[in-house]
Amino acid sequence: LKLEMPAINLDGEVAVLATVPEVVQSLKSCAVTWQKLISRVLEEELKKVPQGNGALAEIDLWREKNAALSALTEQIKLPEVQKVLEILQEAESEFTGDLQIVLSDLTKHHMEAQDNVKFLSTLERHLKNLSAGPGADVLSSTIPSLLNALRMVWIMSRHYNKDELMVPLLERISWEISARARQVVDLQTLFRQDIAAAKMKVTEAKATLEHWKKCYFNTCIQVEESGSERYWKFDVKRLFEKTDYMASICQELLDVFQVVTEELYNIFIPELTTVTENPKVIAELRREVNIIMSPMEDLTFDPFSMESAHDWALVMEEFREDVMVEIIKQIFVQNLKAPPVYKNHPRVAGAISWCRSLFRRIQHAIVRFQEVEDLLATERGKEVKQIYLQVAKKMKEYEDQKYCQWRERTEHMLPLLLKDTLLASSATEEPVTTRKSICFTLNFSPEIQEIIIETKYMEQLGLPVPEMARYVALQEDKYLRYTSKLKTMLARYHKLMEMMNEAETKLLDDYVQELWRILKAGHKRLTWKSVGIGEFIVQCTQTIGKLELLVHQIHNISEDISNKLRSIESTNLFKFPHSKKGGKLPGAKEFFDDVKCEQVKDVEHMVRKYSAIPQLLIEVEGRVTNTKSGKSPKLASYYAYWEHRIYQVLTQLIVKNLQAFNAAVLANVPLFQIEAVLSVPEVTLQPNASEIEKMTLQAIQDCVGVTKRFVRWMHGSCIECPPQHVKEGEVVTFSFYSDVSQSPLIAEQAVLITQNVHELLASLDTGLNQWRRYDPVWKSDKGAVLERLAAEKPACVIFEEHLQFYMKVAQEVTQRTLIKDEQFIRLQLAPLASAVQENAKSWVMSLGKLLNELAREELFRLQDEIQVGVLSL
């Protein structure tokens, strides 16, 4: 495009040239030509539309507009053109105004094209990726980046911030995305590919279409949050109607693959392989699956076109119905051996119900096929109809076979089952008396209940049932009542038998035998056809109730006896006296005397509890035999049981108390005190070790001797044995002492205590060796030592050494620890220390007295010598 320049010479001033008519007329003619050219170009450029459906075509359009308008704009800016315009304006030509309007439009449209090219160029890289980028990952990352760039264009551009330009651009982007999806999902080749790869392509295409919509709405939110005055409130239907439709088609294709891969290939073929080893069956399944898939491969229309929505819906409907028939067939074949039944349905009627439900489903599919005109008349329709008829025939044969087998078995088994006795038992013919010897169980076959349920459901299915089965089914409530009451009764029986120990079972043997006699009627005589079942249950329940009452009464009495025995067993036979005021402990003899005193009191309480036991056993005798003799033969074993229990309790009583006493001996808690004394010439304990060991042994014997107060019962009774006169003046009382004292546990504890006490006393005696180093204080013969010193008259330094030694001893003993606690004995060393100190002081006094006497003698001797010397002078 080139502006035609005037042929006249324009050299000179503008004002001068504007006054020349020939110049002005020539320039007007030229300007008219320019105006027509610019108007024509503007008109042509405004009419132009993008050449293609993609967004890149819109960028190319604006670039073309910008190139054309830029060419004219640059020429307008030339000096020659500008001078022409100035001359015409100076001449005040009428035409100048029209030309200026055209030039103004040129400038406006040029600036718009230039601005649009600048901003749309920022989108070009993203649009190229969208158009030809490799792989779904590129598309997924491009879409948000593209929309973010569009958001910036919307905010900054002076022209693409209006719906009139932005909406068509977004439509083109939407078309580009849908074109890529259509390119990936080509149904002509899709179903010929590997199923996993095809499924992946459809999944990626659907994800891209949905991702486009999701990113768009996210960008709408970002535009609103950015503070822009103009929001993205575009026509969503224009932007997403097509992509949403394509996404729905992709989902339906995925459903197709799901059915083919998950339900037909991956499930039925492996399961079918376990049902049949015939490869022809599996090959037939594969062929039928291929028949179902064939319409998808031979489409004569574009499934992604919304204009073909009706045709695609028919194809999908046909596929679903085909798949339904095929799936039902495979479900039927796969589950023939173990059909799934509804909850609470019986096995046979449930299988028939399952078979009928499958038949109704394929029947419904065929009916829907028939509603579509001429669909079953096609080759494929005939194939599907044939499959349907084959399946329906097999289902009917299966139902008939199941029903006939059930009817034959029911007519054969039900009479036999009704002849079963009410109870089954583990009893033998020989009399037994152990508490678990006879175990009765309900002998109601679960097969009877199953027949009842089957019969009800068979009638609901409209199938005829045997008369006996119908009669039994009508009696279901009665059988349920009987079985429930029998279960309750047997539960009470077994609980009652478990409640009794062996002694109680022997005690109540007559009652138990009577109960067994009644129960055996249900084991040997009564059947499920008998008329006396109700009376049998009542009789059993009453007999069990009576025995339960008696057992509870005996248990209450037994608990009283047990409480007394527990009280006896828990008695503390070694109650140690408390320390006196000031924390002073009792002496050894006082300690053991106090223990003995408390023991005597406790034994009296124990004996009173023991003496009350025979009266409680007589009460049991009254409950069981209606006698109160205390020596009923029926209770002989029961008396022996409790006498053995008493022996065990007394043995435990003694063992536990001896163990507690031994623990007290070893514990570092002093219970009594003894003294260390000086019994010249030895340092010893008071009382001495031998006496303490005798006291300990006596305490042990007293503990065991407690059992002498518990007198044994006469054989076969609970009456205490009277004293027996064996010799003249000698009376023997039979007690538990002779048995309890022989217990190895008691002997072991007694030896252990005496050993521990002996070791403790030995340890205390060894500790006194520290005091024995002072033995010169009391072992030396004071008179002989003093006579020798008096005769020798040693120097004063010798006396000083003796005095220092004894004074040191007197001082040291006061600084020693005078109380020593070791295990359960406190050793008082103060008496020993006092005796040593007194002896040391006595030595000091005696030596001082001797020294004084020797000094006086020496003084008198010197005095005499001095007097003799004076006289001699």
Stockholm file with secondary structure:
# STOCKHOLM 1.0

chainA/1-873         LKLEMPAINLDGEVAVLATVPEVVQSLKSCAVTWQKLISRVLEEELKKVPQGNGALAEIDLWREKNAALSALTEQIKLPEVQKVLEILQEAESEFTGDLQIVLSDLTKHHMEAQDNVKFLSTLERHLKNLSAGPGADVLSSTIPSLLNALRMVWIMSRHYNKDELMVPLLERISWEISARARQVVDLQTLFRQDIAAAKMKVTEAKATLEHWKKCYFNTCIQVEESGSERYWKFDVKRLFEKTDYMASICQELLDVFQVVTEELYNIFIPELTTVTENPKVIAELRREVNIIMSPMEDLTFDPFSMESAHDWALVMEEFREDVMVEIIKQIFVQNLKAPPVYKNHPRVAGAISWCRSLFRRIQHAIVRFQEVEDLLATERGKEVKQIYLQVAKKMKEYEDQKYCQWRERTEHMLPLLLKDTLLASSATEEPVTTRKSICFTLNFSPEIQEIIIETKYMEQLGLPVPEMARYVALQEDKYLRYTSKLKTMLARYHKLMEMMNEAETKLLDDYVQELWRILKAGHKRLTWKSVGIGEFIVQCTQTIGKLELLVHQIHNISEDISNKLRSIESTNLFKFPHSKKGGKLPGAKEFFDDVKCEQVKDVEHMVRKYSAIPQLLIEVEGRVTNTKSGKSPKLASYYAYWEHRIYQVLTQLIVKNLQAFNAAVLANVPLFQIEAVLSVPEVTLQPNASEIEKMTLQAIQDCVGVTKRFVRWMHGSCIECPPQHVKEGEVVTFSFYSDVSQSPLIAEQAVLITQNVHELLASLDTGLNQWRRYDPVWKSDKGAVLERLAAEKPACVIFEEHLQFYMKVAQEVTQRTLIKDEQFIRLQLAPLASAVQENAKSWVMSLGKLLNELAREELFRLQDEIQVGVLSL
#=GR chainA/1-873 SS CCCCCCSSCCCSCHHHHTTCHHHHHHHHHHHHHHHHHHHHHHHHHHHCCCSSSSHHHHHHHHHHHHHHHHHHHHHHTSHHHHHHHHHHHHTTCTHHHHHHHHHHHHHHHHHHHHHHHHHHGGGHHHHHHHHHCSHHHHHHHHHHHHHHHHHHHHHHCSSTTSHHHHHHHHHHHHHHHHHHHHHHCCHHHHTTSCHHHHHHHHHHHHHHHHHHHHHHHHHHHHHHHTTCSSCCCCCHHHHHHHHHHHHHHHHHHHHHHHIIIIIIIIIIHHHHHHHCCCHHHHHHHHHHHHHHHHHHHSCSSCTTSGGGHHHHHHHHHHHHHHHHHHHHHHHHHHTSSSCCCCTTCCHHHHHHHHHHHHHHHHHHHHHHHHHSTTTTTSHHHHHHHHHHHHHHHHHHHHHHHHHHHHHHHHHHHHHHHHTSBSEEECCCSSCCCSTTSCCEEECCCHHHHHHHHHHHHHHHTTCCCCHHHHHHHHTHHHHHHHHHHHHHHHHHHHHHHHHSCHHHHHHTHHHHHHHHHHHHHHHHTCBTTCSCHHHHHHHHHHHHHHHHHHHHHHHHHHHHHHHHHHHHHTCCSCCCCCCCGGGCCCBHHHHHHHHHHHHHHHHHHHHHHHHTHHHHHHHHHHHHHSCCCSCCGGGHHHHHHHHHHHHHHHHHHHHHHHHHHHHHHHSSCCCEEEEEEEETTEEEEESCHHHHHHHHHHHHHHHHHGGGGSBCBCTTSSSBCCCEEEETTEEECCBTHHHHTTCHHHHHHHHHHHHHHHHHHHHHHHHTHHHHTTTHHHHSCHHHHHHHHHHHCCCHHHHHHHHHHHHHHHHHHHHSCCEEEETTEEEECHHHHHHHHHHHHHHHHHHHHHHHHHHHHHHHHHHHHHHHHHHHC
#=GC SS_cons         CCCCCCSSCCCSCHHHHTTCHHHHHHHHHHHHHHHHHHHHHHHHHHHCCCSSSSHHHHHHHHHHHHHHHHHHHHHHTSHHHHHHHHHHHHTTCTHHHHHHHHHHHHHHHHHHHHHHHHHHGGGHHHHHHHHHCSHHHHHHHHHHHHHHHHHHHHHHCSSTTSHHHHHHHHHHHHHHHHHHHHHHCCHHHHTTSCHHHHHHHHHHHHHHHHHHHHHHHHHHHHHHHTTCSSCCCCCHHHHHHHHHHHHHHHHHHHHHHHIIIIIIIIIIHHHHHHHCCCHHHHHHHHHHHHHHHHHHHSCSSCTTSGGGHHHHHHHHHHHHHHHHHHHHHHHHHHTSSSCCCCTTCCHHHHHHHHHHHHHHHHHHHHHHHHHSTTTTTSHHHHHHHHHHHHHHHHHHHHHHHHHHHHHHHHHHHHHHHHTSBSEEECCCSSCCCSTTSCCEEECCCHHHHHHHHHHHHHHHTTCCCCHHHHHHHHTHHHHHHHHHHHHHHHHHHHHHHHHSCHHHHHHTHHHHHHHHHHHHHHHHTCBTTCSCHHHHHHHHHHHHHHHHHHHHHHHHHHHHHHHHHHHHHTCCSCCCCCCCGGGCCCBHHHHHHHHHHHHHHHHHHHHHHHHTHHHHHHHHHHHHHSCCCSCCGGGHHHHHHHHHHHHHHHHHHHHHHHHHHHHHHHSSCCCEEEEEEEETTEEEEESCHHHHHHHHHHHHHHHHHGGGGSBCBCTTSSSBCCCEEEETTEEECCBTHHHHTTCHHHHHHHHHHHHHHHHHHHHHHHHTHHHHTTTHHHHSCHHHHHHHHHHHCCCHHHHHHHHHHHHHHHHHHHHSCCEEEETTEEEECHHHHHHHHHHHHHHHHHHHHHHHHHHHHHHHHHHHHHHHHHHHC
//
